[in-house]
Amino acid sequence: MDEPSPSEIREKVNLVEYVKSCGVALAPACGGREYVGRCPFHEDESASFFVNPGKGLFHCFGCGAGGNLFSFIMRRQGVNFRQAMMIAMNTAGGLPPRTDSVLERLAGYYHFCFEHSPRGREYLAGRGIRSENVIRNFCIGLAPGGDRAVRALLDQGFDPGALRQAHIVNRHGKDAFFGRVTVPLYHAGRVINIYGRSLSAQYPHMYLPGPRGVLFNAVGIVPGEPAIICESILDCLTLVEHGFEHSAATFSANVTDDSIHAIVSAHPGAVLIAFDGDTAGRHASEALAPRLKEKGLTVRIIPMPDGADVNSFFLDDPVSAEQRFRECLR
């Protein structure tokens, strides 16, 4: 029988249970999406150690230790990667085979890189986004460039053909997202695409070829509560940063039928449209409102200042921006 790949081993070993088996007490946090405890790698008095079972990653905000199952074993037991694999294999039981995709692994790797580089944080801070909860909950990442992401995925057992088929490798065999902060796009709990936002004007923003006709942060819409619908991912992150958690993005002013269906299916108490304050954004708002009203929803439009979008509005005049949104939610 062939030896299981690193990714198959990681899928079969529950990281939370493994960390607990090493004597680390963990308690649920972030609605059960993460677990928190005292870091086993330094004298930790403030419970700085977080484990995310969905992503298979851990991170300590005290000493900076972080990584996946193998990283934990290597640091904990002082072994190399190969030895860590063997230890994990002895732990793995008859659990279901891996269900993650190359995009999910890539998004997790980018998130790991983001946690270990100041460049991504500096860029987001310049756009007014600093919350650790936003960074973690949306799995915001940073593409490190070169072939580092490619090598990381190959080390996890993915075939080079799978990387090319997913278009995450450019014609030079390097990381297609180089020079960008990344945000994964989810549908039915799976990563279906990744958005890359450039750190500079040198590179354009990008998506991977493939599906993206979904609503970003559709899970943020709560039945019976007003939902704010904006254009871009950055606008949505900005709203969540400022406490408007029931927000989602359509990716553009051209709203698809799938996005309409996702909004209606979430059963919001009302829909507030916060598109850009330019001609295209205003026309799109006026076109979207009747489409939603036809579905029986109450709809209001939140006007943006001339030439502004949600992000620039909050950057330029955060007090007025928050006041306007609060008033429209009443």
C-alpha positions in Angstrom: 0.0 0.0 0.0 1.3 3.5 -0.9 2.3 5.7 2.0 -0.4 8.4 2.7 0.4 11.9 1.6 1.1 14.6 4.2 -2.3 16.2 3.5 -4.1 12.8 3.9 -2.3 12.4 7.3 -3.3 15.8 8.4 -6.9 15.1 7.4 -7.0 12.0 9.5 -5.6 13.5 12.7 -7.8 15.9 14.6 -5.4 18.8 15.5 -7.5 19.9 18.5 -7.5 16.4 20.0 -3.8 15.9 19.3 -2.9 19.2 21.0 -5.0 18.2 24.0 -3.3 14.8 24.1 0.0 16.7 24.6 -1.4 18.2 27.9 -2.6 21.5 26.5 -6.0 22.5 27.9 -8.2 24.1 25.2 -11.6 25.8 25.4 -14.0 26.7 22.5 -13.7 30.3 21.2 -15.2 32.3 18.3 -18.4 30.4 18.4 -16.6 27.1 18.3 -14.7 27.8 15.2 -11.5 28.0 17.2 -10.1 26.7 20.5 -7.9 28.7 22.9 -5.5 27.9 25.7 -2.1 28.6 27.2 0.8 28.2 24.7 3.0 25.1 25.4 6.0 26.8 23.8 6.5 29.7 26.3 5.4 30.9 29.7 1.9 32.0 28.7 -0.3 33.7 31.3 -2.9 35.1 28.9 -4.2 32.2 26.9 -2.6 33.3 23.6 -2.6 30.0 21.9 -5.4 29.4 19.2 -6.2 26.3 17.3 -8.5 26.4 14.2 -9.7 22.8 13.5 -11.4 23.8 10.2 -8.1 25.1 8.8 -5.9 22.7 10.6 -3.7 25.5 11.9 -2.5 26.8 15.3 -1.0 30.2 16.2 0.2 31.8 19.4 -0.2 35.6 19.6 2.4 35.7 22.4 5.5 34.0 21.0 4.5 33.8 17.3 4.6 30.0 17.1 2.3 28.6 14.4 1.7 26.2 11.6 -0.1 22.9 11.0 0.0 19.5 12.7 3.5 18.7 11.5 4.8 22.1 12.7 3.3 21.4 16.1 4.9 18.0 16.4 8.3 19.2 15.1 8.4 22.1 17.6 7.0 20.0 20.5 9.2 16.9 20.0 12.3 18.4 18.3 12.0 16.2 15.2 12.3 16.9 11.5 9.4 16.9 9.0 9.8 13.3 8.0 9.8 12.1 11.7 6.8 14.3 12.4 5.0 12.6 9.5 5.7 9.2 11.0 4.5 10.3 14.5 1.3 11.6 13.0 0.8 8.4 11.0 1.0 6.4 14.2 -1.8 8.6 15.6 -4.1 8.5 12.5 -7.1 6.3 12.7 -9.7 5.1 10.3 -11.3 8.6 9.7 -12.7 9.6 6.3 -10.2 10.5 3.6 -9.4 14.1 3.0 -12.2 16.3 1.5 -10.2 19.5 1.1 -9.2 20.9 -2.3 -6.1 22.5 -3.5 -7.7 25.9 -3.2 -8.6 25.3 0.5 -5.0 24.2 1.2 -3.7 27.2 -0.7 -6.0 29.6 1.2 -4.8 28.1 4.5 -1.1 28.4 3.5 -1.6 32.1 2.5 -3.3 32.7 5.8 -0.3 31.2 7.6 2.0 33.4 5.6 -0.1 36.5 6.4 0.3 35.7 10.1 4.1 35.7 9.7 4.6 38.8 7.6 4.0 42.5 8.4 3.4 43.4 4.7 -0.2 42.2 4.6 -1.1 43.8 7.9 0.4 47.1 6.8 -1.6 47.2 3.7 -4.9 46.3 5.4 -4.2 48.8 8.2 -3.8 51.5 5.4 -7.4 50.5 4.3 -8.7 50.8 7.9 -8.9 47.0 8.6 -7.0 46.0 11.7 -9.2 43.5 13.6 -7.7 40.1 14.3 -11.3 38.6 14.2 -11.8 39.9 10.6 -8.4 38.5 9.6 -9.1 35.1 11.1 -12.7 34.8 10.3 -12.2 35.6 6.6 -9.0 33.6 6.3 -7.1 36.6 4.9 -3.8 35.7 3.5 -0.7 36.9 1.8 1.0 35.3 -1.3 4.7 35.1 -0.4 5.8 35.0 -4.1 8.3 32.9 -5.9 7.6 29.2 -5.8 7.1 28.9 -2.1 3.3 28.3 -2.2 3.9 25.8 -5.0 6.5 23.9 -3.0 4.3 23.9 0.1 1.4 22.3 -1.8 3.7 19.7 -3.5 5.0 18.9 0.0 1.4 18.3 1.1 0.9 15.7 -1.6 -0.8 17.6 -4.4 0.1 16.7 -8.0 1.7 19.4 -10.1 -1.0 18.9 -12.7 -3.6 19.8 -10.0 -1.8 23.1 -9.4 -1.8 23.9 -13.1 -5.4 23.0 -13.5 -6.4 25.3 -10.7 -4.4 28.1 -12.4 -2.5 28.9 -9.3 0.8 28.5 -11.1 1.9 31.0 -13.8 3.7 30.2 -17.0 7.0 30.5 -15.1 6.0 27.9 -12.5 5.7 30.6 -9.9 2.8 31.7 -7.6 0.1 33.4 -9.7 -0.9 35.5 -6.7 2.5 37.1 -6.0 2.3 40.6 -4.5 -1.3 40.3 -3.3 -3.3 40.0 -0.1 -5.7 37.1 -0.6 -9.3 36.3 0.4 -10.9 32.9 -0.3 -14.5 32.7 -1.7 -16.7 30.1 -0.2 -19.8 28.3 -1.4 -21.5 25.5 0.6 -18.5 25.5 3.0 -15.9 25.0 0.3 -13.4 27.4 -1.3 -14.4 27.8 -4.9 -12.1 30.7 -5.8 -9.5 33.1 -4.3 -9.4 36.9 -4.7 -6.0 38.6 -4.7 -5.8 42.3 -3.9 -2.6 44.0 -5.0 -0.3 45.6 -2.4 0.7 48.1 -5.0 -0.3 49.5 -8.4 2.3 47.3 -10.0 0.0 44.3 -10.2 -3.7 44.2 -10.9 -6.3 42.7 -8.6 -7.2 39.2 -9.7 -9.5 36.2 -9.3 -8.7 32.7 -10.5 -10.5 31.5 -13.6 -13.6 29.6 -12.5 -16.7 30.2 -10.5 -17.3 33.3 -8.5 -21.0 34.0 -9.0 -21.7 33.8 -5.3 -22.4 36.3 -2.6 -19.4 37.1 -0.4 -20.1 36.5 3.3 -23.6 35.2 2.6 -23.4 33.6 6.0 -23.2 37.1 7.5 -26.9 37.7 6.6 -29.0 36.7 9.6 -32.8 35.9 9.1 -34.9 38.8 10.3 -32.0 41.3 10.6 -31.3 44.1 8.1 -28.6 43.1 5.6 -26.2 45.6 4.0 -25.2 44.7 0.4 -22.1 46.4 -1.0 -20.0 45.9 -4.2 -16.6 44.8 -3.2 -14.9 42.4 -0.8 -12.9 45.3 0.7 -16.2 47.2 1.3 -17.7 44.2 3.1 -14.6 43.7 5.3 -14.7 47.4 6.1 -18.4 47.1 7.3 -17.6 44.1 9.4 -14.6 45.9 10.9 -16.9 48.7 12.0 -19.4 46.4 13.6 -21.9 45.9 10.7 -21.5 42.2 10.6 -24.7 41.5 8.6 -23.0 42.6 5.4 -22.3 40.8 2.1 -20.7 41.8 -1.2 -21.8 41.1 -4.8 -18.3 41.5 -6.3 -19.5 44.1 -8.7 -22.4 46.4 -9.6 -23.6 43.7 -12.0 -25.6 41.5 -9.6 -26.2 38.0 -10.8 -29.3 35.9 -10.3 -27.3 33.6 -8.0 -26.6 36.5 -5.7 -30.2 37.6 -5.8 -31.2 34.1 -4.8 -28.6 34.0 -2.0 -29.9 37.3 -0.6 -33.5 36.2 -0.7 -32.7 32.7 0.7 -31.1 34.3 3.8 -34.5 35.9 4.7 -33.2 39.3 5.8 -35.5 41.6 7.6 -34.6 44.3 5.1 -31.9 45.0 2.5 -29.8 48.1 2.5 -27.9 48.7 -0.7 -24.5 50.5 -0.3 -23.0 50.6 -3.8 -20.4 53.1 -5.0 -21.1 56.8 -5.2 -20.4 57.0 -8.9 -22.7 56.9 -11.9 -22.4 53.1 -12.4 -23.0 52.5 -8.7 -26.1 54.7 -8.5 -27.6 53.1 -11.7 -26.8 49.6 -10.3 -28.5 50.5 -7.0 -31.6 51.7 -8.8 -31.7 48.5 -10.9 -31.1 46.2 -8.0 -33.8 47.6 -5.7 -36.8 46.6 -7.8 -35.4 43.1 -8.4 -35.3 42.6 -4.6 -38.7 44.2 -4.0 -40.2 41.8 -6.5 -39.0 39.0 -4.2 -41.0 40.6 -1.3 -38.0 42.3 0.4 -38.0 45.7 2.0 -35.2 47.7 0.3 -33.4 51.0 1.1 -30.5 52.6 -0.6 -27.6 54.1 1.5 -26.2 57.0 -0.6 -22.4 57.2 -0.8 -20.6 60.6 -1.2 -19.7 61.5 -4.8 -16.9 59.3 -6.0 -16.7 57.3 -2.8 -17.2 53.6 -2.0 -17.8 52.1 1.5 -14.1 51.7 2.3 -13.1 55.2 1.2 -16.1 56.7 3.0 -15.1 55.2 6.3 -11.4 56.1 5.7 -12.2 59.8 4.9 -14.9 60.5 7.4 -15.5 57.5 9.8 -17.8 59.4 12.1 -20.1 60.5 9.4 -20.0 57.1 7.7 -20.9 55.2 10.8 -23.7 57.7 11.7 -25.2 57.3 8.2 -25.2 53.5 8.3 -26.6 53.5 11.9 -29.4 55.8 10.9 -30.3 53.8 7.8 -30.5 50.6 10.0 -33.1 52.1 12.3 
